[in-house]
Amino acid sequence: MKITIDHALKIDNRHGEDVLTSLTYMSRNNEQKSCIELTRILEKSLRNNEKNEITSALIINEKYFIQTIERSRPKINQLVIKLINDHRHFAINLVNTQEIEQRRWEGFSMKYLTQNVKDEYCILKHFSATADFNPYLMEKDRIKDFIDSIFENTEARAHRKPELELELELELELELELEL
């Protein structure tokens, strides 16, 4: 059964246009894309999000997506329908939906998790039983903390001096060596 957006619009436009809503979901990546293809998809998503006044935080790797999106209730409902019908997503799991007073995210934030030491360390130490990024293995209550943690680190790095960044990287490497 394919759900159409027109049907959802007829239902949703009657109520909730002014209710700011946050939705967090996770899904499996159904396609293996090259970095160039993935970049094009993300650029298109960024343009669509800006046009539709959607703010979000997206964490991806080659296997999974986890994202929090913010917008009015009808727009969130439309996005859910698009996700369900998008062949790139498989096993979509809606983690949390809630009304919010104000947006948490500015624009479109994205983090591609790699298998580097820093990403593995953050995932393993705080949020997962394994070093692999698999949001399906995370507890529901920890997913929001995980997203916040990933982007707090990114935001903090953007405002640090290079010397401080190098010092923190050395501390992290030393801490990792001690734990191993």
N, C-alpha and C positions, 0 to 999 in steps of 0.2 A: 504494500500500500504506500503510495507516494502522497505526502502531505503538500498541499500547495500554499504558497504565501498569501494569495488572494483570499483564500478561505480564512486564514488566520487574521488577516487585516480586518475582515468584516466582524470578527469576534472581538479582537483586541482594541480597535480604535474607539470603542464605546467607553472604555475605562482604563485608567492607569497611565495616561499620557504624561502626567506630572509626577509619577512615582518613580524616583531614581532607584534602580535595582542593580544588584551585583550578582553575577552568576559565575561559579567556578565549575569547570568540567575537565575531564581528562579523556583521551582517546588514544587508540593505537594508530600509528601511521600506516596506512594501507599501501603506500607506494614508496619505493626507494627513489629519491630525487637527487640529482647532482646539486652541488652548491649553487650553481648558476640558476637552475630551475627553482630551487628553494628561495633564492634571493628574489626572483621575479614574483613568486607567489606572495612573499612577505611584503614586497613593495606595493603590490596590488591591494593586499589587505590593509596596509597603512593608508593608502589613498581612500579606500572604502570607509575605513574607520573614521578618518578625518571628515569626510563628506557627511557621514551619518552621526557625527558627534559621539562616537564610541571611544571610551578610554579602556585600555586593557594592559595586562601583563601576561606575556606568553613565554613559557619555557618549553624547549623542544630538544630532542636529539634524533638520531636516525630511526628510533622506534616509537616514541611517544610524544604527545602534546599534552600540556596542562596549561590552562588559561583561565584568568579571571577577566570578565568583561563587565563594563558598567554603562548603563544607558536607561532610558525609560522602559517600563515593563513591556509595552507592545514591541519595541525594537528588540528587546532581549528575546521575546517569544519568536520573532521573525528569525533571529540568528539561530535559535535552537532548531527551527525547521530547516534552515540552510545546512546546519551541521548534519542533521539526520540524513539529508539528501546528498551530502557531499561524499563522493566515493573515496576521497583521500582519508576519511576518518572511519575507523572501525571500533566497535565495542565502546561507544560513547557512554560515559558515566557522569551524570550530573552530581557533583559533589555537594554543592551548597548554592542556595538561592536566598537572598535576603534583601529587604528594603534598606537603603542607606541614606544618611542625611547629606553626605557629601562624598565626592569622588576620592578614592585613594590614589589613583594613577593619573599621571599627566600624559596625555597622548597615548602612544603605542610603545610599550617597553617590551623588549625581547631579549632572551638569553638562550644561546645555543650551548647546551651542555656537552662538553667533550670528555674524553677520557684522560684529561690532564690531572695532575696530582691535586690541585686546589679544588676542582669540582668534585672529584671522588672523595676527598677529605670531608668537604662540607656535607655531602650526601650521607656518607657512612657514619660520621660522628654524630650527626644530629637527627637524621630523619629516616634512615632506611636500615634494614637488616643486612643489606649487601651494598657493595660499592657501585653497583649498576643503578642507573636512574630508571626506576620502575614505579610510577605513581600508584599503580594498583596495589603495591605492597605497603604503601604508607597508610597510616591511620587517618581517617577523615579529618580529625581535629588538628593533625600535624601538617596537612597540606597547605593551609593558609600561612602557617608559620614558615613553612619551607619557601613558599613564593616570596613572602616578605623578606626572609633571610637572603635569598639569592639577589633580590634587587636592592636591599640595603647595602650589601657588599659592593654592588656595582655603583650605586649612587655615591657611596662614601669614597670609592676609588677615584671617581671623576673629580672630586674636590681636594684630593691629597696632593702634596708635593711629591715629585718623583723619588726623592731621597727617602721619604717616609714609606712609600710603596715598596721600595727595595728592602728596607729594614723589616717591614711586615712579611714580605715573601721569605726572607731568611729565617725569621722566627717560625713561620709555618713549616718550612722544610726541616728545621731543627726539631720541632714538636712532632712531626711525622716520623722522623728517624727514631726518636725516643720511644714512640708508641710501637714501632715495628720491632 
